[in-house]
Amino acid sequence: MAGRPSKTRRLDVWMNAQLVGQWSLAPTGVQQFAYDASWQGSPAARPLSLSLPLNLGTKTVSGPAVASYFDNLLPDSPAIRNRIASRHGADSPAAFDLLEKIGRDCVGAVQLLPAGSAVPDVRHITSRPLTALEIEAQLDAVVAGVGFGVPAEDELRISLAGAQEKTAFLYHNGSWHLPQGATPTTHIFKLPMGEVGQVRADFSTSVENEWLCAKIMQSYGLPAAHCDIGQFGRHKVLIVERFDRRWMASGWIARLPQEDFCQVFGKSYSQKYEEKGGPGIDEILDRLRGSENAEQDRNRFLTAHLLFWMLAAPDGHAKNFSIRLLAGSAFELTPFYDVMSAWPVIGQGPRHFPWQKIKLAMAVRSKNAHYRMQDIRRRHWNAVAKRNALGEDFETVIESILEKTPAVVEAVNAALPQGFPANVAEPIFEGLVLQAKRLADAAPAGG
């Protein structure tokens, strides 16, 4: 096992070929981030994170928020981190060791490169086309954690946060490519989850589940990441178009700065659930008062939670909401992503979760905090809206959701691809209708 380094280690942080600053790790374990003077004076300047303010008087930021920001660029799962460390030859699964190896293409606009690196050439696309067999081999390597069958020079060094196995590729000129140099990826490939929890609930259809939930969110009028289902050899994947990438008129791909709400609040990924110390609905609604589109973003955020309740989607935690960072200290809510329904695994049989135990990731608060979905009532949504100055109540949104539900179910059902698993679609549609009925049956001023 490697001993403690004797010198401070550093990585340069870049955004679209502009040096933002330097992240350092001292032998004592203390982490700091120092904004570069050129970034402070740039028209593109913005904080790396709202938790790491860009202050013209103080360029260096230290404390737990620094460690949390960079740690949140990586997957949550220790097993996945260990596989990444093994595959890329990192000294350990610690954040600095991993990002030193795979930080060239992170979530948002951040690129992490060795200290003193030349300016990355982001204005030219450098990549190698991939065959379906080569993509299958890349996906094999993701699952196995080692680079078998993948030439070392073709290693894709990307960092993607989250709890699922995933990788990413570039879609260019009508085909999939392996980006090289400073060229970014444009699409995330998510693999099926398999068994989940102590009950070993079957989420082998997580790809179809997440695709369907995204279509439902969009059909209700909420922005959600565009996704498709793909098959590469033995691997079925959810192909998610990255909304933190943008093709520019001159033919290059810009990285768009963003961060999740663990990063916004300087929280560890281990605190992504409110019950574990993460932010809740009220805290995020309060922070969204500062959004460039405050009224719209705050309404959409609470509406998303209402739909999570209808979809029995238990994973709407702080890492599954993000903001896009704009020039200055401006920001706005990003589209929604990573929505998955528990309806296909709710029940009393083996490998199912009883309805009584299904919780939202963030409590819906009235006089008390309500996490369990069976305990949440129409009046609780109204209380949240009123307390957070979204109106006297949430009735306009609730009635709109109820009015749209039959058409949403009909339209999305009609758009299902041939062979879509009935054991995913039917329970989700039935659950959606059931929750709509529960909402409709509750008088707005009910007790």
N, C-alpha and C positions, 0 to 999 in steps of 0.2 A: 504493500500500500504506500502511495506517495506521501512524503512528509509535508509539513507546512512550507509553502514557498517562502524564500528569504527576502524577496523583493516585491514591491507593489506591482501588480499586473494591471494592464490598461487595454481597453478597447475603444476605438473611435466610433462614434455614433453619427451616421449620415442619414440625410433625407434628400432623395432626388439630386444627388451629387453636391449637396451643400453640407459642410461639416457642422453638425449641431453641437457637439461637445465630446467629452471623454468620460467613460465609466471606469472607475478604478476600484480595485480590491486590494486592501492592505494585508500584510501578513497576519495582522490581528483579526482579520475577518471584517473590518469596517469597510463599508462601501460608500463611495461618493460619486456624484455626477457634477461635472463642471461644464457649464455652457461656454462655447467658444465665442470670442469677441466678434468674429465675423458674422456669426449667427445672430447675435444680439442686434447688430445693425442692419440685418437683411430685411427687405420688404416681406419675405416669406416667414419671418421669425414668428414662432409660437412656442408655448411650453411643450416639452416632451410629454408631459402629463399635467393635468390640473393639480395633481399632488406634488409636482416639482415646479413651482412657479418660476417663470422667467422674469427675474428681477434685475433691472439694469445696475443696481447697486451691489448685488451679491451674486456672483456667477457660480459659486459652488454650493451644491445642495447635498446634505447628508441625512442619515437617519433611516428608520425602517422603510419609509416610502420608496427610497432608492432601490433597496433589495426587492421589495414587493413589485415594483414596476417591472423590472427585468425578469423576475421569477415568473410573472404572469404571462410572459411571452412564450412560455413552454407548456407542454401538456401537463395536466394535473396528476395523472396516474404515475405512481412510482415505477410500476412495471414497464410502462411505455418509456419513461425517462431512462431506465436501465437498458432497455433495448436500443435506444438512440445512442447512449454512451458506448455500448458494445459495438454497434454498427459503425460509428464514426471515430472510434478510438479515443474518446474523451477520457480524461484522468478519473472522472467521477460523474455521477448524475447531478452534481450541483450546478446551479444556473450559470455561473461564469464559465465553468469547464465546458458545458454543453453549447452555450452561445458563442464561445470562442471557435467552435467547430461548425455550427449550423446557423449562425446569426446573419447570414448575408441576405436572407429573404424572410422577414418576420411579418407578423400581422401588422397592418398599418404601413407606415412609410419607412420604418426604421431598418437600417442596415448596420450590422456590427462587424467591423473590420479591424485587423491588427493595427495597433497604434502606429501612426506615421505612414499609413497606406496612401497610395496615390489616389487622386480623385476618381471614383468609380465612373465608368463610361455608361451612363444610363440612356443616352440618346440613340444608341444603336442596339438593335436586337440581335443577340448572338445565341444560337440554339442549334440543337440537333433533332431532326425528325425521329419519331419513335414509331415502331410497328406495334401492333396489338400484342404480339408475343413479348416484346421488350417492356411494354407497360405491365403485362402480367408478371414478368420477372421483378420489376420494381415493386409491385404490390406484394409479391412473395417475400421480398426482402423486408418490407415494412412489418409484416406479420412475424417473420422469423427473427428480426432484430439483427441480422447479419447481412453482409453484402454479397451473398452467393449469387452467381449468375449475372452480376452487375459490375462492369469494369470500374476500377477505382476512379478513373478520370471522369466517369459519368455519374458519380455519386451526386445526388440531389441534396444540397445542404440548405434545408429550410427549417424554420421553426414555426410550428402551429400550436396554439393553445387548445385546451379542451380535454375531454376524458376519453375520446374515441381514437382508434387507430386511423390515421389519415396521412396523406401526402398531397402533393400539388404538382401541376404541370402547366405549361404554356400552350394555349390554343392559338395557332398562327397559320395563316394561309390555308385554312381548311383542314388542318391536321394537328395532332398532339406533338409537342416538342419537349425536350429536356432543355430548360434554359441554362445558359452558361454565363460566366462572368457576373456582371451586374444586372443582367436581364431578369425581370421578375416572373413569377408564375401568375397565371390568370384564373385558374380554377382549382378548387380543392376536391380531392377524391376521398370520400369517407367510406370505410369498410363496415360491414355489419357488426353489431355489438356482441352477438352471441347471448350467453346466459348472464342474467343480472340479479344481484342480491342473494341473500341467504336462501331464498325460496327457489333460486335458479330459474327465474322467469325467462321465457324464451323471447329474446329480442333479435333473433336471427333475421327478422324482417324489418329491422330498424331503417334500412335504406328506403323501403316503400313507405314506412310509417312517416318518416321525416318529410319525404316528398309530398305525401298527401296533406300533412299539416301545413306545409308551406303554401300549397294550392288553396287550402281552406282560408288561411290568413289573408292571402291576396284577394280571394273572392269576397271577403268581408270588407275589402277596401284598405287593408293595412299593407304597408310596404314590407315585403319579405324577400330574402335572397332568392334569386332565380336558380332553380336546380333541375337536373334531369337524372334519369337512371341509366347507367351504362353497364356493359358486361365485357370483361376482358379475361378470356379463358375461364378459370374457375371462380374468378372474383366478380361479384356484383358490387357496384359502387354507386354512391350518390355523388354526382358531379355538381358542385356548387360554384356558380360564377362569383368571383370575388368582387365585392362592392368597394374594396379598398384599392382597386386598380382602375385606371382610366386610360383608354387609348387617346392619344393626343393627335391633333390634325397633322402634325409633321411626321407621324408614324412611330413614335416611341410610346412606352407605357409608363405613366406616372404612378407613383405610389401615393396613396392618400392617407395622411396621418389620422389615426384613430386610437382609441383605448377603451377597454371595458371598465365597468363600474367598480371592480376591485382595484384597478389602477387609479381611477378617479379619486377614490377614497383612501388610497394608500394601504389597502388591505391585502393580506396574503391570500393566495388562492384557496388555502384551507379554511378561509372565512367567507367563502362565496355564498353560503346559505345564511339567511338572516339568523337562524337559530344558533349558528356557529360564530356570530359576531359580525356578520356582514350587514350591508345597508339594506333597509326595507323600502317598501313602497313610498312612505312619507319622505324619507331622506332623499330618495332619487327624484321624486316630484319636486322637492324643494330645490335640489341642485339644478333641475331643468328649468327653473325660473330664469336662469341666466342664458338659456339657449337662444340662438338667433330666431328660432321659430317656437317660442316658449309655449304659447297656447296650443298649437297643433301637436307639439312633441309631448306635452303633459297629458293631453287627451288620448293620444295614441298609446302612450305607455300604460295608462290605466285600462284602456280598452283591451290592450294585449293581455293583461292579467285576467280580465273578464273572460276572454276567449280561452286562456289557459285553463280556467275553471271549467268551462264548457267542454274542452278537449281532454280534461283530466291530464294536463301536461304538468308534471311535477318539477320540471327542471328550469323554471324561469328565475334562476339565481343571478347574482351580480355579474358573473362572467358572461352571461348570455344576453346582456344588453351593452351596447357601446355607443360612444359619441365620436363624431368626426371632428377633429381639431382644425380650426380655420385660422387664417392669419390673425395676429394679435393674440388675444385670449378668447376669441369667439369659438363657439362650438354648436353642434346640432346632433340630434339623435340619428343613428344609422338605421337602415332597415333591420327588421327582426330576423333571427336565425336560430338554428339548433332547437326547433320546437318539435317535441315528440309526445305522442299520446300514450297514456297507460291503459286506455280502454281495452285494447286487445289482450291484456294480461290481468284484467280485473275480474275477480270471481272467487268462488269458495273452493275450487278444486286445487289439486297439487300444482305447483309451479305458477300459481296465481297470487295476486295481492288482494286481500279483502278491501272493498270500497271504504270501509271504516278507517283504514290506515293510510289512504292516499292523501298526501298533503301538497299544498302549494309551497314553493320555495320561499315566498315572502308572504307574511301574514296579511290578511284583510282585517283591518282594525275598526272596531266600533267602540263600545265600552271595554271590550276585551280583544285580545289578539286571536284571530281564527286562522289556523293553518289547515286543519282537516277540511277537505272539500265538502264532506257531508254536513258540516256545521255552518257553512257560509250561505248567507241569505241575501236576498235582494236589498234589504235595508242596509246591510253592511257596505255594499258598494256605494250607496247614496251617502253614507256617513263619511267614507273616505273622500269622496268628491267634495262634499261640503267643507270638511276640515281643511282640505288643501286648496280651497278657493277655486275649484273647477266649476262652481255653480252651486245653486241651492241643493242640487242633488245630481244624480247621474242618469235620471230617467230618460232624457232625450237619447242618450247613447244606448241604454238598455232597450228601449222600444225600437230603435233602429236595428239593433242586432236581432231582436225577435222577428221583426218584419222580414229581414233578409234571409233568415235561416233556411226556410224551405227552398228558396231559389238557389242558395249556396250549395245545399246538399244535392239538388237536382243537377246543377251545372257541373260541379266537381265530379259527381258520379258518372256523368255522361262523358267526361274527359279522361276517365281512367284508361290507361293503356291495356291492350288485350293481354289476358293472363294475369292481371293484377290480383294479388291474393285476397280472396274474400274474407279470410280470417283477420285481415287488417282493415279493409274498407268497411265491412258491415258493423263491427263493434264501434268504430269511430263515428260513423254516421248516426248509428242508433244512440250513442252516448251524447252526441251533439244535440239531437232532437229531444232526448230525455232532459238534459240540463236546460234547454230552452223552455220546455214545459214547466219545469220547476220554477224558473224565473217568472213565466207568465202567470202561474197559479198564485204567486205571492203578491198581495196587494202592496202598492208602493209605500203605503204608510203602515204596513203590517207590523205586528208586535214582535 
